[in-house]
């Protein structure tokens, strides 16, 4: 959970392992890397690029290989997602990128990033509140694995049960309350910090944009908000497209 994970080798380990797993037959791999930072951590961008760039001999699952991270492009979260938008992106456009811990809100005008904020109101914040509610009910907090399983169950429309004190308890309804309360708080923050009424488009992306998580509640609170189909893949697709500044109508 430390912000230093971007520069202390933690992020690098994930990158190297992911690349090695994706290319199981390669002994030498050259990488052009694009990575994202929360808007609030943007001053770390140069340090992050320096920490990730380099030549790394590694051993992965008994296999020796060399991964060279030749170039590193660091972008703000939500900035890369803008590059993946379809349709008209002229004028002021707001991207709301909801992840696990943070929600990044970015304002663009005619394809150029103008300003942004990071809000500590991601999906995991709702699950933190759920943990407190569960303990208040005489149950227990969720394990890390259960947090992921709960998210997937909510997205899939399945009930979710935990075992506490030897008893099975369905916590789906309690989770729904906490997700909706956090999403409504997020909607209030968005109205307070962004001129939504002046935007040509307001697009909600990221893992939190799934309708059963925050998406439906945000859409009800901000009716003109678009739920981006890519959700948690929006930044990745935008980064692969090059995320070049666009003017006028975007690509279809």
ABEGO torsion letter per residue (X at the ends): XBAAAAAAGAAAAAAAAAAAAABAABABBBBBBBBBBBAAAAAAAAAAAAAABEBBBBBBGGBBBBBBBABBBBBBBGAAAAAABBEBABEBBBBBBBBAABBBBBBBBGGBBABBBBBBABAAAAAAAAAAAAAAAGBBBBBAAAAAAAAAAAAAGBBBBBBBGGBBBBAAAAAAAAAAAAAAAAAAAAAAABBAAABABBBBBEAAABAABAAAAAAAABAABBBBAAEAAAAAAAAAAGGBBBBEBBBX
